[in-house]
Amino acid sequence: MAGDSHPSSTHPPLPPTTEDIRFWHLRLLRSRRVGPSTYHRLLTEHGSAQNALAALPNVARAAGVSGYQIAAADLITRELTAGARLGAKMLLYGHEGYPRAFMDFDTPPPLFWALGNTSLLTRPNISLVGARNASSLGMRMAKHLAKELGEAGLVVTSGLARGIDAAAHNATLETGTIAVQAGGLDILYPAENAELAREIGEKGLRISEQPFGLQPQARHFPVRNRLIAGLSQGCVVIEAAAKSGSLITARDAADLGRDVFAVPGHPFDARAAGCNHLIRDGAILVRGARDILESLAPLSRPHQPVKPLPAPASAPQQATRPANANFRDLHRQILDKLGPTPIAEDQLIRDLAATAATIAPILTELELIGQITRHPGGLLSKSH
């Protein structure tokens, strides 16, 4: 297993193994306050995950964080062992098996765990989401739509929740379904869908960005919804209240340029309010699977090629850091410009009349010390 050092030898160092590379990347991502944006930024600045890990304590120290330690090696070993025990695969950004659809994100997921048939990630995909407390009519519509879409060759992706999600998964177990989990892959939530989750692991695919053993909490579901939207060529919403997680998925899909579909409902039914609002705002009205299939044709659409990881550098390549006085001034200016409402990073750089190369290391340090928060779409806000 990869470790922190290797015995000295007169022989040239051996190239890193696939196991080493996965270990270093997982350790970088699991280190304190290293989210996806910081992960990608550190890789760009230092050339490899190994170099980024070596530089991270110094980056934190320069940001005023004393005693910073990267994620413990035994913690990473335990996660890798848990994945092997479950039979899951780690799919790593820039490596074989990573879905091209995720390259449409401004900040692609650095890695995720997958259990089941990973070839489903290469097929045309539609997401189908909706209310947990769905009506009988809504459940029938979900099963009918999912079955016909699956028979037409589409993989159906959903979130393994009760209600509409479960109906969609059950209807497409034989044709192809992907469940995106909010917690660890080994946490079968909700308990009533445990048997369904096991069947999906055997016949379809379950994926999660989270470490094993993590119980899903409210903050994890928007992350899950983002992956559901990212995998799909279109998002179908069946029964959603005016404020629901399904509408977050639909918004994520629209932001990524995916088609958004909605099944209309009676105006007096609160479970239809979200779908009716989506249709009012431009979503495609769905009467049956034909409406979806006609809009998605042709089923395959081009994606950006997977970007390879940069070649490992022999030494860390630090981004240019301003002189101390100027650095402190920019530090203060950035925090003055930011508030609780997220703004685009490129807009912040323009407001500061600075270069991206100058601002980038300061943003990394501010994120590490918890003073700023990154949001999907390249947005920044001041932390609460």
Secondary structure, 3 states (H helix, E strand, C coil): CCCCCCCCCCCCCCCCCHHHHHHHHHHHHHCCCCCHHHHHHHHHHHCCHHHHHHHHHHHHHHCCCCCCCCCCHHHHHHHHHHHHHHCCEEEECCCCCCCHHHHHCCCCCCEEEEEECHHHHHCCEEEEEECCCCCHHHHHHHHHHHHHHHHCCCEEEECCCCCHHHHHHHHCCCCCEEEECCCCCCCCCCHHHHHHHHHHHHHCEEEECCCCCCCCCCCHHHHHHHHHHHHCCEEEEECCCCCCHHHHHHHHHHHCCCEEEEECCCCCCHHHHHHHHHHHCCCEECCCHHHHHHHHCCCCCCCCCCCCCCCCCCCCCCCCCCCHHHHHHHHHHHHHHCCCCCEEHHHHHHHCCCCHHHHHHHHHHHHHCCCEEEECCCEEEECC
